[in-house]
Amino acid sequence: MRSQDRALHCSASRGKNGFVFGRSDDEIPPDSITERITPRVISVGLLILMTVLASLGIVLSLLFLIFNITYRHAKYVNI
């Protein structure tokens, strides 16, 4: 993919000298990675739901483990 193709899909403007800038036409973009810390917020209901589902998954896996250890010599579990 050429740089012109990538430039068509972003929201940057084309400068006077043909380069793509995200700011003004005369400013050279920084030659580094810019990290932006954006806090993400989830609702309390979603947090509770995911915690309950994760807990149920852990309990279910422990029950399967106990069942397999208890009946490990039985033929229907051993298969």
mmCIF file of the N, C-alpha and C atoms, coordinates in Angstrom:
data_MODEL
# 
_entry.id   MODEL 
# 
loop_
_atom_site.group_PDB 
_atom_site.id 
_atom_site.type_symbol 
_atom_site.label_atom_id 
_atom_site.label_alt_id 
_atom_site.label_comp_id 
_atom_site.label_asym_id 
_atom_site.label_entity_id 
_atom_site.label_seq_id 
_atom_site.pdbx_PDB_ins_code 
_atom_site.Cartn_x 
_atom_site.Cartn_y 
_atom_site.Cartn_z 
_atom_site.occupancy 
_atom_site.B_iso_or_equiv 
_atom_site.pdbx_formal_charge 
_atom_site.auth_seq_id 
_atom_site.auth_comp_id 
_atom_site.auth_asym_id 
_atom_site.auth_atom_id 
_atom_site.pdbx_PDB_model_num 
ATOM 1   N N  . MET A 1 1  ? 0.839   -1.175  0.000  1.00 0.00 ? 1  MET A N  1 
ATOM 2   C CA . MET A 1 1  ? 0.000   0.000   0.000  1.00 0.00 ? 1  MET A CA 1 
ATOM 3   C C  . MET A 1 1  ? 0.882   1.236   0.000  1.00 0.00 ? 1  MET A C  1 
ATOM 4   N N  . ARG A 1 2  ? 0.647   2.145   -0.879 1.00 0.00 ? 2  ARG A N  1 
ATOM 5   C CA . ARG A 1 2  ? 1.441   3.359   -0.969 1.00 0.00 ? 2  ARG A CA 1 
ATOM 6   C C  . ARG A 1 2  ? 1.040   4.334   0.127  1.00 0.00 ? 2  ARG A C  1 
ATOM 7   N N  . SER A 1 3  ? 1.932   5.272   0.418  1.00 0.00 ? 3  SER A N  1 
ATOM 8   C CA . SER A 1 3  ? 1.642   6.249   1.470  1.00 0.00 ? 3  SER A CA 1 
ATOM 9   C C  . SER A 1 3  ? 0.463   7.131   1.094  1.00 0.00 ? 3  SER A C  1 
ATOM 10  N N  . GLN A 1 4  ? 0.256   7.360   -0.209 1.00 0.00 ? 4  GLN A N  1 
ATOM 11  C CA . GLN A 1 4  ? -0.891  8.170   -0.614 1.00 0.00 ? 4  GLN A CA 1 
ATOM 12  C C  . GLN A 1 4  ? -2.189  7.440   -0.324 1.00 0.00 ? 4  GLN A C  1 
ATOM 13  N N  . ASP A 1 5  ? -2.210  6.113   -0.476 1.00 0.00 ? 5  ASP A N  1 
ATOM 14  C CA . ASP A 1 5  ? -3.411  5.340   -0.188 1.00 0.00 ? 5  ASP A CA 1 
ATOM 15  C C  . ASP A 1 5  ? -3.753  5.390   1.288  1.00 0.00 ? 5  ASP A C  1 
ATOM 16  N N  . ARG A 1 6  ? -2.726  5.292   2.133  1.00 0.00 ? 6  ARG A N  1 
ATOM 17  C CA . ARG A 1 6  ? -2.969  5.370   3.574  1.00 0.00 ? 6  ARG A CA 1 
ATOM 18  C C  . ARG A 1 6  ? -3.445  6.751   3.969  1.00 0.00 ? 6  ARG A C  1 
ATOM 19  N N  . ALA A 1 7  ? -2.968  7.777   3.294  1.00 0.00 ? 7  ALA A N  1 
ATOM 20  C CA . ALA A 1 7  ? -3.338  9.136   3.645  1.00 0.00 ? 7  ALA A CA 1 
ATOM 21  C C  . ALA A 1 7  ? -4.802  9.408   3.338  1.00 0.00 ? 7  ALA A C  1 
ATOM 22  N N  . LEU A 1 8  ? -5.361  8.696   2.376  1.00 0.00 ? 8  LEU A N  1 
ATOM 23  C CA . LEU A 1 8  ? -6.758  8.918   2.021  1.00 0.00 ? 8  LEU A CA 1 
ATOM 24  C C  . LEU A 1 8  ? -7.702  8.412   3.104  1.00 0.00 ? 8  LEU A C  1 
ATOM 25  N N  . HIS A 1 9  ? -7.235  7.469   3.927  1.00 0.00 ? 9  HIS A N  1 
ATOM 26  C CA . HIS A 1 9  ? -8.109  6.867   4.920  1.00 0.00 ? 9  HIS A CA 1 
ATOM 27  C C  . HIS A 1 9  ? -7.993  7.516   6.300  1.00 0.00 ? 9  HIS A C  1 
ATOM 28  N N  . CYS A 1 10 ? -7.122  8.480   6.462  1.00 0.00 ? 10 CYS A N  1 
ATOM 29  C CA . CYS A 1 10 ? -6.987  9.132   7.756  1.00 0.00 ? 10 CYS A CA 1 
ATOM 30  C C  . CYS A 1 10 ? -7.569  10.540  7.689  1.00 0.00 ? 10 CYS A C  1 
ATOM 31  N N  . SER A 1 11 ? -7.657  11.180  8.820  1.00 0.00 ? 11 SER A N  1 
ATOM 32  C CA . SER A 1 11 ? -8.281  12.495  8.876  1.00 0.00 ? 11 SER A CA 1 
ATOM 33  C C  . SER A 1 11 ? -7.247  13.617  8.854  1.00 0.00 ? 11 SER A C  1 
ATOM 34  N N  . ALA A 1 12 ? -6.080  13.363  8.302  1.00 0.00 ? 12 ALA A N  1 
ATOM 35  C CA . ALA A 1 12 ? -5.033  14.378  8.254  1.00 0.00 ? 12 ALA A CA 1 
ATOM 36  C C  . ALA A 1 12 ? -5.206  15.233  6.993  1.00 0.00 ? 12 ALA A C  1 
ATOM 37  N N  . SER A 1 13 ? -4.561  16.384  7.004  1.00 0.00 ? 13 SER A N  1 
ATOM 38  C CA . SER A 1 13 ? -4.620  17.263  5.835  1.00 0.00 ? 13 SER A CA 1 
ATOM 39  C C  . SER A 1 13 ? -3.302  17.196  5.074  1.00 0.00 ? 13 SER A C  1 
ATOM 40  N N  . ARG A 1 14 ? -3.318  17.539  3.811  1.00 0.00 ? 14 ARG A N  1 
ATOM 41  C CA . ARG A 1 14 ? -2.120  17.478  2.991  1.00 0.00 ? 14 ARG A CA 1 
ATOM 42  C C  . ARG A 1 14 ? -1.438  18.839  3.027  1.00 0.00 ? 14 ARG A C  1 
ATOM 43  N N  . GLY A 1 15 ? -0.130  18.822  3.326  1.00 0.00 ? 15 GLY A N  1 
ATOM 44  C CA . GLY A 1 15 ? 0.637   20.058  3.457  1.00 0.00 ? 15 GLY A CA 1 
ATOM 45  C C  . GLY A 1 15 ? 1.063   20.628  2.120  1.00 0.00 ? 15 GLY A C  1 
ATOM 46  N N  . LYS A 1 16 ? 1.767   21.737  2.181  1.00 0.00 ? 16 LYS A N  1 
ATOM 47  C CA . LYS A 1 16 ? 2.209   22.416  0.967  1.00 0.00 ? 16 LYS A CA 1 
ATOM 48  C C  . LYS A 1 16 ? 3.233   21.592  0.199  1.00 0.00 ? 16 LYS A C  1 
ATOM 49  N N  . ASN A 1 17 ? 4.091   20.874  0.909  1.00 0.00 ? 17 ASN A N  1 
ATOM 50  C CA . ASN A 1 17 ? 5.157   20.124  0.242  1.00 0.00 ? 17 ASN A CA 1 
ATOM 51  C C  . ASN A 1 17 ? 4.749   18.685  -0.057 1.00 0.00 ? 17 ASN A C  1 
ATOM 52  N N  . GLY A 1 18 ? 3.485   18.341  0.084  1.00 0.00 ? 18 GLY A N  1 
ATOM 53  C CA . GLY A 1 18 ? 3.006   17.019  -0.283 1.00 0.00 ? 18 GLY A CA 1 
ATOM 54  C C  . GLY A 1 18 ? 2.964   16.014  0.839  1.00 0.00 ? 18 GLY A C  1 
ATOM 55  N N  . PHE A 1 19 ? 3.530   16.326  1.990  1.00 0.00 ? 19 PHE A N  1 
ATOM 56  C CA . PHE A 1 19 ? 3.496   15.403  3.113  1.00 0.00 ? 19 PHE A CA 1 
ATOM 57  C C  . PHE A 1 19 ? 2.174   15.522  3.854  1.00 0.00 ? 19 PHE A C  1 
ATOM 58  N N  . VAL A 1 20 ? 1.844   14.474  4.568  1.00 0.00 ? 20 VAL A N  1 
ATOM 59  C CA . VAL A 1 20 ? 0.601   14.477  5.329  1.00 0.00 ? 20 VAL A CA 1 
ATOM 60  C C  . VAL A 1 20 ? 0.919   14.866  6.758  1.00 0.00 ? 20 VAL A C  1 
ATOM 61  N N  . PHE A 1 21 ? 0.237   15.862  7.253  1.00 0.00 ? 21 PHE A N  1 
ATOM 62  C CA . PHE A 1 21 ? 0.435   16.337  8.617  1.00 0.00 ? 21 PHE A CA 1 
ATOM 63  C C  . PHE A 1 21 ? -0.883  16.246  9.372  1.00 0.00 ? 21 PHE A C  1 
ATOM 64  N N  . GLY A 1 22 ? -0.790  15.962  10.643 1.00 0.00 ? 22 GLY A N  1 
ATOM 65  C CA . GLY A 1 22 ? -1.982  15.924  11.462 1.00 0.00 ? 22 GLY A CA 1 
ATOM 66  C C  . GLY A 1 22 ? -2.287  17.266  12.087 1.00 0.00 ? 22 GLY A C  1 
ATOM 67  N N  . ARG A 1 23 ? -1.396  18.230  11.934 1.00 0.00 ? 23 ARG A N  1 
ATOM 68  C CA . ARG A 1 23 ? -1.572  19.540  12.557 1.00 0.00 ? 23 ARG A CA 1 
ATOM 69  C C  . ARG A 1 23 ? -1.681  20.607  11.484 1.00 0.00 ? 23 ARG A C  1 
ATOM 70  N N  . SER A 1 24 ? -0.855  21.637  11.540 1.00 0.00 ? 24 SER A N  1 
ATOM 71  C CA . SER A 1 24 ? -0.926  22.675  10.510 1.00 0.00 ? 24 SER A CA 1 
ATOM 72  C C  . SER A 1 24 ? -0.079  22.278  9.308  1.00 0.00 ? 24 SER A C  1 
ATOM 73  N N  . ASP A 1 25 ? -0.155  23.053  8.241  1.00 0.00 ? 25 ASP A N  1 
ATOM 74  C CA . ASP A 1 25 ? 0.562   22.714  7.013  1.00 0.00 ? 25 ASP A CA 1 
ATOM 75  C C  . ASP A 1 25 ? 2.069   22.876  7.135  1.00 0.00 ? 25 ASP A C  1 
ATOM 76  N N  . ASP A 1 26 ? 2.551   23.755  7.996  1.00 0.00 ? 26 ASP A N  1 
ATOM 77  C CA . ASP A 1 26 ? 3.977   24.042  8.076  1.00 0.00 ? 26 ASP A CA 1 
ATOM 78  C C  . ASP A 1 26 ? 4.697   23.276  9.181  1.00 0.00 ? 26 ASP A C  1 
ATOM 79  N N  . GLU A 1 27 ? 4.005   22.567  9.999  1.00 0.00 ? 27 GLU A N  1 
ATOM 80  C CA . GLU A 1 27 ? 4.618   21.914  11.149 1.00 0.00 ? 27 GLU A CA 1 
ATOM 81  C C  . GLU A 1 27 ? 5.037   20.490  10.799 1.00 0.00 ? 27 GLU A C  1 
ATOM 82  N N  . ILE A 1 28 ? 6.251   20.125  11.172 1.00 0.00 ? 28 ILE A N  1 
ATOM 83  C CA . ILE A 1 28 ? 6.769   18.786  10.933 1.00 0.00 ? 28 ILE A CA 1 
ATOM 84  C C  . ILE A 1 28 ? 6.281   17.892  12.074 1.00 0.00 ? 28 ILE A C  1 
ATOM 85  N N  . PRO A 1 29 ? 5.776   16.719  11.771 1.00 0.00 ? 29 PRO A N  1 
ATOM 86  C CA . PRO A 1 29 ? 5.275   15.846  12.828 1.00 0.00 ? 29 PRO A CA 1 
ATOM 87  C C  . PRO A 1 29 ? 6.426   15.320  13.681 1.00 0.00 ? 29 PRO A C  1 
ATOM 88  N N  . PRO A 1 30 ? 6.187   15.044  14.946 1.00 0.00 ? 30 PRO A N  1 
ATOM 89  C CA . PRO A 1 30 ? 7.250   14.525  15.819 1.00 0.00 ? 30 PRO A CA 1 
ATOM 90  C C  . PRO A 1 30 ? 7.660   13.125  15.396 1.00 0.00 ? 30 PRO A C  1 
ATOM 91  N N  . ASP A 1 31 ? 8.948   12.825  15.570 1.00 0.00 ? 31 ASP A N  1 
ATOM 92  C CA . ASP A 1 31 ? 9.484   11.528  15.201 1.00 0.00 ? 31 ASP A CA 1 
ATOM 93  C C  . ASP A 1 31 ? 9.559   10.631  16.440 1.00 0.00 ? 31 ASP A C  1 
ATOM 94  N N  . SER A 1 32 ? 8.430   10.398  17.040 1.00 0.00 ? 32 SER A N  1 
ATOM 95  C CA . SER A 1 32 ? 8.372   9.532   18.212 1.00 0.00 ? 32 SER A CA 1 
ATOM 96  C C  . SER A 1 32 ? 6.946   9.026   18.372 1.00 0.00 ? 32 SER A C  1 
ATOM 97  N N  . ILE A 1 33 ? 6.802   8.089   19.249 1.00 0.00 ? 33 ILE A N  1 
ATOM 98  C CA . ILE A 1 33 ? 5.481   7.536   19.536 1.00 0.00 ? 33 ILE A CA 1 
ATOM 99  C C  . ILE A 1 33 ? 4.837   8.386   20.624 1.00 0.00 ? 33 ILE A C  1 
ATOM 100 N N  . THR A 1 34 ? 3.638   8.828   20.364 1.00 0.00 ? 34 THR A N  1 
ATOM 101 C CA . THR A 1 34 ? 2.894   9.607   21.340 1.00 0.00 ? 34 THR A CA 1 
ATOM 102 C C  . THR A 1 34 ? 1.923   8.681   22.056 1.00 0.00 ? 34 THR A C  1 
ATOM 103 N N  . GLU A 1 35 ? 2.074   8.580   23.358 1.00 0.00 ? 35 GLU A N  1 
ATOM 104 C CA . GLU A 1 35 ? 1.184   7.736   24.142 1.00 0.00 ? 35 GLU A CA 1 
ATOM 105 C C  . GLU A 1 35 ? 0.169   8.616   24.848 1.00 0.00 ? 35 GLU A C  1 
ATOM 106 N N  . ARG A 1 36 ? -1.088  8.279   24.667 1.00 0.00 ? 36 ARG A N  1 
ATOM 107 C CA . ARG A 1 36 ? -2.160  8.981   25.358 1.00 0.00 ? 36 ARG A CA 1 
ATOM 108 C C  . ARG A 1 36 ? -2.835  8.016   26.309 1.00 0.00 ? 36 ARG A C  1 
ATOM 109 N N  . ILE A 1 37 ? -2.886  8.365   27.563 1.00 0.00 ? 37 ILE A N  1 
ATOM 110 C CA . ILE A 1 37 ? -3.572  7.538   28.547 1.00 0.00 ? 37 ILE A CA 1 
ATOM 111 C C  . ILE A 1 37 ? -5.021  8.000   28.601 1.00 0.00 ? 37 ILE A C  1 
ATOM 112 N N  . THR A 1 38 ? -5.914  7.115   28.176 1.00 0.00 ? 38 THR A N  1 
ATOM 113 C CA . THR A 1 38 ? -7.338  7.427   28.163 1.00 0.00 ? 38 THR A CA 1 
ATOM 114 C C  . THR A 1 38 ? -8.037  6.508   29.149 1.00 0.00 ? 38 THR A C  1 
ATOM 115 N N  . PRO A 1 39 ? -8.565  7.053   30.216 1.00 0.00 ? 39 PRO A N  1 
ATOM 116 C CA . PRO A 1 39 ? -9.247  6.186   31.181 1.00 0.00 ? 39 PRO A CA 1 
ATOM 117 C C  . PRO A 1 39 ? -10.535 5.611   30.590 1.00 0.00 ? 39 PRO A C  1 
ATOM 118 N N  . ARG A 1 40 ? -10.738 4.335   30.806 1.00 0.00 ? 40 ARG A N  1 
ATOM 119 C CA . ARG A 1 40 ? -11.950 3.661   30.347 1.00 0.00 ? 40 ARG A CA 1 
ATOM 120 C C  . ARG A 1 40 ? -12.823 3.376   31.553 1.00 0.00 ? 40 ARG A C  1 
ATOM 121 N N  . VAL A 1 41 ? -14.083 3.651   31.444 1.00 0.00 ? 41 VAL A N  1 
ATOM 122 C CA . VAL A 1 41 ? -15.007 3.478   32.561 1.00 0.00 ? 41 VAL A CA 1 
ATOM 123 C C  . VAL A 1 41 ? -16.079 2.479   32.139 1.00 0.00 ? 41 VAL A C  1 
ATOM 124 N N  . ILE A 1 42 ? -16.329 1.487   32.996 1.00 0.00 ? 42 ILE A N  1 
ATOM 125 C CA . ILE A 1 42 ? -17.427 0.559   32.756 1.00 0.00 ? 42 ILE A CA 1 
ATOM 126 C C  . ILE A 1 42 ? -18.446 0.726   33.873 1.00 0.00 ? 42 ILE A C  1 
ATOM 127 N N  . SER A 1 43 ? -19.657 0.333   33.595 1.00 0.00 ? 43 SER A N  1 
ATOM 128 C CA . SER A 1 43 ? -20.711 0.505   34.585 1.00 0.00 ? 43 SER A CA 1 
ATOM 129 C C  . SER A 1 43 ? -20.539 -0.520  35.711 1.00 0.00 ? 43 SER A C  1 
ATOM 130 N N  . VAL A 1 44 ? -21.117 -0.202  36.851 1.00 0.00 ? 44 VAL A N  1 
ATOM 131 C CA . VAL A 1 44 ? -21.027 -1.089  38.018 1.00 0.00 ? 44 VAL A CA 1 
ATOM 132 C C  . VAL A 1 44 ? -21.760 -2.396  37.728 1.00 0.00 ? 44 VAL A C  1 
ATOM 133 N N  . GLY A 1 45 ? -22.886 -2.311  37.030 1.00 0.00 ? 45 GLY A N  1 
ATOM 134 C CA . GLY A 1 45 ? -23.648 -3.514  36.697 1.00 0.00 ? 45 GLY A CA 1 
ATOM 135 C C  . GLY A 1 45 ? -22.852 -4.477  35.832 1.00 0.00 ? 45 GLY A C  1 
ATOM 136 N N  . LEU A 1 46 ? -22.138 -3.934  34.839 1.00 0.00 ? 46 LEU A N  1 
ATOM 137 C CA . LEU A 1 46 ? -21.312 -4.770  33.978 1.00 0.00 ? 46 LEU A CA 1 
ATOM 138 C C  . LEU A 1 46 ? -20.166 -5.392  34.760 1.00 0.00 ? 46 LEU A C  1 
ATOM 139 N N  . LEU A 1 47 ? -19.565 -4.632  35.675 1.00 0.00 ? 47 LEU A N  1 
ATOM 140 C CA . LEU A 1 47 ? -18.489 -5.159  36.514 1.00 0.00 ? 47 LEU A CA 1 
ATOM 141 C C  . LEU A 1 47 ? -18.994 -6.312  37.380 1.00 0.00 ? 47 LEU A C  1 
ATOM 142 N N  . ILE A 1 48 ? -20.160 -6.147  37.967 1.00 0.00 ? 48 ILE A N  1 
ATOM 143 C CA . ILE A 1 48 ? -20.733 -7.203  38.816 1.00 0.00 ? 48 ILE A CA 1 
ATOM 144 C C  . ILE A 1 48 ? -21.060 -8.433  37.978 1.00 0.00 ? 48 ILE A C  1 
ATOM 145 N N  . LEU A 1 49 ? -21.646 -8.227  36.793 1.00 0.00 ? 49 LEU A N  1 
ATOM 146 C CA . LEU A 1 49 ? -21.998 -9.344  35.921 1.00 0.00 ? 49 LEU A CA 1 
ATOM 147 C C  . LEU A 1 49 ? -20.759 -10.130 35.512 1.00 0.00 ? 49 LEU A C  1 
ATOM 148 N N  . MET A 1 50 ? -19.717 -9.451  35.096 1.00 0.00 ? 50 MET A N  1 
ATOM 149 C CA . MET A 1 50 ? -18.500 -10.138 34.666 1.00 0.00 ? 50 MET A CA 1 
ATOM 150 C C  . MET A 1 50 ? -17.809 -10.838 35.834 1.00 0.00 ? 50 MET A C  1 
ATOM 151 N N  . THR A 1 51 ? -17.848 -10.247 37.022 1.00 0.00 ? 51 THR A N  1 
ATOM 152 C CA . THR A 1 51 ? -17.265 -10.880 38.204 1.00 0.00 ? 51 THR A CA 1 
ATOM 153 C C  . THR A 1 51 ? -18.023 -12.148 38.565 1.00 0.00 ? 51 THR A C  1 
ATOM 154 N N  . VAL A 1 52 ? -19.351 -12.091 38.499 1.00 0.00 ? 52 VAL A N  1 
ATOM 155 C CA . VAL A 1 52 ? -20.166 -13.265 38.812 1.00 0.00 ? 52 VAL A CA 1 
ATOM 156 C C  . VAL A 1 52 ? -19.929 -14.367 37.792 1.00 0.00 ? 52 VAL A C  1 
ATOM 157 N N  . LEU A 1 53 ? -19.892 -14.016 36.504 1.00 0.00 ? 53 LEU A N  1 
ATOM 158 C CA . LEU A 1 53 ? -19.660 -15.029 35.473 1.00 0.00 ? 53 LEU A CA 1 
ATOM 159 C C  . LEU A 1 53 ? -18.272 -15.656 35.603 1.00 0.00 ? 53 LEU A C  1 
ATOM 160 N N  . ALA A 1 54 ? -17.266 -14.852 35.906 1.00 0.00 ? 54 ALA A N  1 
ATOM 161 C CA . ALA A 1 54 ? -15.915 -15.387 36.096 1.00 0.00 ? 54 ALA A CA 1 
ATOM 162 C C  . ALA A 1 54 ? -15.867 -16.301 37.319 1.00 0.00 ? 54 ALA A C  1 
ATOM 163 N N  . SER A 1 55 ? -16.542 -15.911 38.385 1.00 0.00 ? 55 SER A N  1 
ATOM 164 C CA . SER A 1 55 ? -16.576 -16.744 39.598 1.00 0.00 ? 55 SER A CA 1 
ATOM 165 C C  . SER A 1 55 ? -17.283 -18.063 39.332 1.00 0.00 ? 55 SER A C  1 
ATOM 166 N N  . LEU A 1 56 ? -18.403 -18.016 38.597 1.00 0.00 ? 56 LEU A N  1 
ATOM 167 C CA . LEU A 1 56 ? -19.107 -19.251 38.257 1.00 0.00 ? 56 LEU A CA 1 
ATOM 168 C C  . LEU A 1 56 ? -18.239 -20.161 37.396 1.00 0.00 ? 56 LEU A C  1 
ATOM 169 N N  . GLY A 1 57 ? -17.461 -19.593 36.483 1.00 0.00 ? 57 GLY A N  1 
ATOM 170 C CA . GLY A 1 57 ? -16.556 -20.388 35.665 1.00 0.00 ? 57 GLY A CA 1 
ATOM 171 C C  . GLY A 1 57 ? -15.484 -21.065 36.499 1.00 0.00 ? 57 GLY A C  1 
ATOM 172 N N  . ILE A 1 58 ? -14.955 -20.352 37.484 1.00 0.00 ? 58 ILE A N  1 
ATOM 173 C CA . ILE A 1 58 ? -13.930 -20.936 38.369 1.00 0.00 ? 58 ILE A CA 1 
ATOM 174 C C  . ILE A 1 58 ? -14.529 -22.053 39.210 1.00 0.00 ? 58 ILE A C  1 
ATOM 175 N N  . VAL A 1 59 ? -15.711 -21.832 39.759 1.00 0.00 ? 59 VAL A N  1 
ATOM 176 C CA . VAL A 1 59 ? -16.372 -22.859 40.576 1.00 0.00 ? 59 VAL A CA 1 
ATOM 177 C C  . VAL A 1 59 ? -16.698 -24.078 39.725 1.00 0.00 ? 59 VAL A C  1 
ATOM 178 N N  . LEU A 1 60 ? -17.193 -23.860 38.517 1.00 0.00 ? 60 LEU A N  1 
ATOM 179 C CA . LEU A 1 60 ? -17.527 -24.979 37.635 1.00 0.00 ? 60 LEU A CA 1 
ATOM 180 C C  . LEU A 1 60 ? -16.283 -25.786 37.269 1.00 0.00 ? 60 LEU A C  1 
ATOM 181 N N  . SER A 1 61 ? -15.185 -25.101 37.002 1.00 0.00 ? 61 SER A N  1 
ATOM 182 C CA . SER A 1 61 ? -13.950 -25.826 36.670 1.00 0.00 ? 61 SER A CA 1 
ATOM 183 C C  . SER A 1 61 ? -13.437 -26.623 37.872 1.00 0.00 ? 61 SER A C  1 
ATOM 184 N N  . LEU A 1 62 ? -13.588 -26.073 39.078 1.00 0.00 ? 62 LEU A N  1 
ATOM 185 C CA . LEU A 1 62 ? -13.193 -26.825 40.279 1.00 0.00 ? 62 LEU A CA 1 
ATOM 186 C C  . LEU A 1 62 ? -14.081 -28.047 40.484 1.00 0.00 ? 62 LEU A C  1 
ATOM 187 N N  . LEU A 1 63 ? -15.379 -27.899 40.201 1.00 0.00 ? 63 LEU A N  1 
ATOM 188 C CA . LEU A 1 63 ? -16.281 -29.054 40.309 1.00 0.00 ? 63 LEU A CA 1 
ATOM 189 C C  . LEU A 1 63 ? -15.906 -30.135 39.301 1.00 0.00 ? 63 LEU A C  1 
ATOM 190 N N  . PHE A 1 64 ? -15.573 -29.748 38.073 1.00 0.00 ? 64 PHE A N  1 
ATOM 191 C CA . PHE A 1 64 ? -15.126 -30.724 37.085 1.00 0.00 ? 64 PHE A CA 1 
ATOM 192 C C  . PHE A 1 64 ? -13.839 -31.409 37.523 1.00 0.00 ? 64 PHE A C  1 
ATOM 193 N N  . LEU A 1 65 ? -12.928 -30.659 38.114 1.00 0.00 ? 65 LEU A N  1 
ATOM 194 C CA . LEU A 1 65 ? -11.672 -31.240 38.583 1.00 0.00 ? 65 LEU A CA 1 
ATOM 195 C C  . LEU A 1 65 ? -11.928 -32.240 39.707 1.00 0.00 ? 65 LEU A C  1 
ATOM 196 N N  . ILE A 1 66 ? -12.771 -31.876 40.644 1.00 0.00 ? 66 ILE A N  1 
ATOM 197 C CA . ILE A 1 66 ? -13.103 -32.791 41.754 1.00 0.00 ? 66 ILE A CA 1 
ATOM 198 C C  . ILE A 1 66 ? -13.790 -34.045 41.224 1.00 0.00 ? 66 ILE A C  1 
ATOM 199 N N  . PHE A 1 67 ? -14.703 -33.866 40.278 1.00 0.00 ? 67 PHE A N  1 
ATOM 200 C CA . PHE A 1 67 ? -15.397 -35.013 39.684 1.00 0.00 ? 67 PHE A CA 1 
ATOM 201 C C  . PHE A 1 67 ? -14.403 -35.937 38.980 1.00 0.00 ? 67 PHE A C  1 
ATOM 202 N N  . ASN A 1 68 ? -13.480 -35.377 38.227 1.00 0.00 ? 68 ASN A N  1 
ATOM 203 C CA . ASN A 1 68 ? -12.503 -36.194 37.503 1.00 0.00 ? 68 ASN A CA 1 
ATOM 204 C C  . ASN A 1 68 ? -11.553 -36.910 38.445 1.00 0.00 ? 68 ASN A C  1 
ATOM 205 N N  . ILE A 1 69 ? -11.169 -36.261 39.530 1.00 0.00 ? 69 ILE A N  1 
ATOM 206 C CA . ILE A 1 69 ? -10.282 -36.915 40.495 1.00 0.00 ? 69 ILE A CA 1 
ATOM 207 C C  . ILE A 1 69 ? -11.024 -38.012 41.240 1.00 0.00 ? 69 ILE A C  1 
ATOM 208 N N  . THR A 1 70 ? -12.276 -37.761 41.593 1.00 0.00 ? 70 THR A N  1 
ATOM 209 C CA . THR A 1 70 ? -13.065 -38.747 42.333 1.00 0.00 ? 70 THR A CA 1 
ATOM 210 C C  . THR A 1 70 ? -13.355 -39.978 41.488 1.00 0.00 ? 70 THR A C  1 
ATOM 211 N N  . TYR A 1 71 ? -13.731 -39.796 40.251 1.00 0.00 ? 71 TYR A N  1 
ATOM 212 C CA . TYR A 1 71 ? -14.131 -40.901 39.376 1.00 0.00 ? 71 TYR A CA 1 
ATOM 213 C C  . TYR A 1 71 ? -13.090 -41.181 38.285 1.00 0.00 ? 71 TYR A C  1 
ATOM 214 N N  . ARG A 1 72 ? -11.807 -41.043 38.602 1.00 0.00 ? 72 ARG A N  1 
ATOM 215 C CA . ARG A 1 72 ? -10.792 -41.227 37.570 1.00 0.00 ? 72 ARG A CA 1 
ATOM 216 C C  . ARG A 1 72 ? -10.628 -42.665 37.132 1.00 0.00 ? 72 ARG A C  1 
ATOM 217 N N  . HIS A 1 73 ? -11.046 -43.624 37.966 1.00 0.00 ? 73 HIS A N  1 
ATOM 218 C CA . HIS A 1 73 ? -10.908 -45.018 37.594 1.00 0.00 ? 73 HIS A CA 1 
ATOM 219 C C  . HIS A 1 73 ? -12.160 -45.562 36.907 1.00 0.00 ? 73 HIS A C  1 
ATOM 220 N N  . ALA A 1 74 ? -13.222 -44.784 36.910 1.00 0.00 ? 74 ALA A N  1 
ATOM 221 C CA . ALA A 1 74 ? -14.439 -45.227 36.237 1.00 0.00 ? 74 ALA A CA 1 
ATOM 222 C C  . ALA A 1 74 ? -14.245 -45.156 34.722 1.00 0.00 ? 74 ALA A C  1 
ATOM 223 N N  . LYS A 1 75 ? -14.807 -46.119 34.003 1.00 0.00 ? 75 LYS A N  1 
ATOM 224 C CA . LYS A 1 75 ? -14.572 -46.207 32.574 1.00 0.00 ? 75 LYS A CA 1 
ATOM 225 C C  . LYS A 1 75 ? -15.205 -45.040 31.813 1.00 0.00 ? 75 LYS A C  1 
ATOM 226 N N  . TYR A 1 76 ? -16.377 -44.590 32.222 1.00 0.00 ? 76 TYR A N  1 
ATOM 227 C CA . TYR A 1 76 ? -17.064 -43.526 31.493 1.00 0.00 ? 76 TYR A CA 1 
ATOM 228 C C  . TYR A 1 76 ? -16.386 -42.171 31.699 1.00 0.00 ? 76 TYR A C  1 
ATOM 229 N N  . VAL A 1 77 ? -15.577 -42.013 32.728 1.00 0.00 ? 77 VAL A N  1 
ATOM 230 C CA . VAL A 1 77 ? -14.843 -40.775 32.915 1.00 0.00 ? 77 VAL A CA 1 
ATOM 231 C C  . VAL A 1 77 ? -13.464 -40.881 32.263 1.00 0.00 ? 77 VAL A C  1 
ATOM 232 N N  . ASN A 1 78 ? -12.925 -42.084 32.245 1.00 0.00 ? 78 ASN A N  1 
ATOM 233 C CA . ASN A 1 78 ? -11.591 -42.322 31.737 1.00 0.00 ? 78 ASN A CA 1 
ATOM 234 C C  . ASN A 1 78 ? -11.498 -42.167 30.215 1.00 0.00 ? 78 ASN A C  1 
ATOM 235 N N  . ILE A 1 79 ? -12.593 -42.251 29.530 1.00 0.00 ? 79 ILE A N  1 
ATOM 236 C CA . ILE A 1 79 ? -12.587 -42.163 28.060 1.00 0.00 ? 79 ILE A CA 1 
ATOM 237 C C  . ILE A 1 79 ? -12.325 -40.805 27.664 1.00 0.00 ? 79 ILE A C  1 
# 
